[in-house]
Amino acid sequence: MPISLERRKFNIIEQLVGMQNEAIILQIENLVQDESTEVELLQALNTCVFPDSELCQLLDLREKREKQELPKQELDLLFDLIRKEEQLRLERINILGKLAQLRGISLPELAEKLGIQS
């Protein structure tokens, strides 16, 4: 016995409602995942900091270098500290880029929202 036209319409509507519910559930899951990812990125940003002791050492060596030639050992240390600081900057930029992309805004907008000065 063939299914009536009304019954087929009803079946299609039921399928659409089911698909709509699945789409809403997926959107909610994506939002939860995005929140979790954002928290992880912010935590990573907070841990990606140049230690104060090394920053002081870096500044002292730079100042000393401007006044006089550094011995090889101190010069090597200066360059190591510069490389480390640059690596941390790159990591922070990458994290900020991911965070900006996640929020759907530009890096300058994100920096302004987070109160980050260049």
PEHUWO-V975801 format. One record per pair of residues at least 24 apart in sequence whose ideal C-beta (glycine too) atoms are under 6 Angstrom apart, sorted by sequence separation. I is the first residue (numbers start at 1). J is the second residue. If there is no record, write none. Layout:
BEGIN
I|J  I|J
END
This chain:
BEGIN
54|81  50|85  50|88  48|88  48|91  48|92  45|95  44|95  41|95  41|98  41|99  38|102  34|102
END
